[in-house]
Amino acid sequence: MPKFYIEEASINFRAFFNRMLSSLPVPGTSAFATLCKRLHPYGMSPSGIELEAPTAKLSDVTMIISLLQERLMLRMTYGWFEVFVRDVGEDELSSILTVIQVSRDVSLEVDNEVTIEKCTVGVTSHLILPSYNSQDYINEYLHLNPDSQGLVPEAFSYNVSLKSSANIQDARVVVAKSAKYEGALFIDVTLEYKDLSNGIPTEHQAGEDYRSTLALLSLEPTDAPEGDFAQ
């Protein structure tokens, strides 16, 4: 089983409401005051807040808040909120979860009859395989028809069945050669959760589902050299 460590990773979390919010937590509202108070430790400032309305449609109105030195973007709309983080550090997962929780709490403060109907967790990562080259891995784990010897695969994708996770509605994984790091693998895992009566997925649950997906690809985590982000 090839071993890997994570050279770089990004996380995208999006929660969809069961119906539209009655308003956004914009400046001047009590919900915005809650955002200011609870997100201040993560770098919330006037210069990092934008209100976008590219069209006249209410669905296109978005409040964007930049946090963690502009590496985390919180987007809030009438139909969903999203937290995107690039270059995730191992010690930042708790901060990311806090921002997600604050976003959920503020949405309920705006409209306490709204619930989160479903959510998606996306993790894109560049994996270093110390004893493998990405092309060797793809050639070995993507089984082509023997008559297709003239084809050199560069990527593949699968729907994933995670029987251990009861509330996953859909899971997908894309594997490709990394365009950023020579010899590395690019992995894009998307997990969609439903039946959120017990709350949004925890760090433990989403992390286990991510690791289970990589295990189905015969990938095993190992320690990274000092300075790299490892699982």
Secondary structure, DSSP 8 states (H G I E B T S, - for coil): --EEEEEEEEEEEEEEESS--SS---TTSHHHHHHHHHHGGGT--GGGEEEE-SSS-GGG-EEEEEETTTTEEEEE-SSEEEEEESS--GGGHHHHHHHHHHHHHHHHHH-TT--EEEEEEEEEEEEE-TT--HHHHHHHHS---GGGTT----EEEEE---TT-TTEEEEEEEEEE-SSSTT-EEEEEEEEE---TT-S--HHHHHHHHHHHHHHTT-EE----TTS---
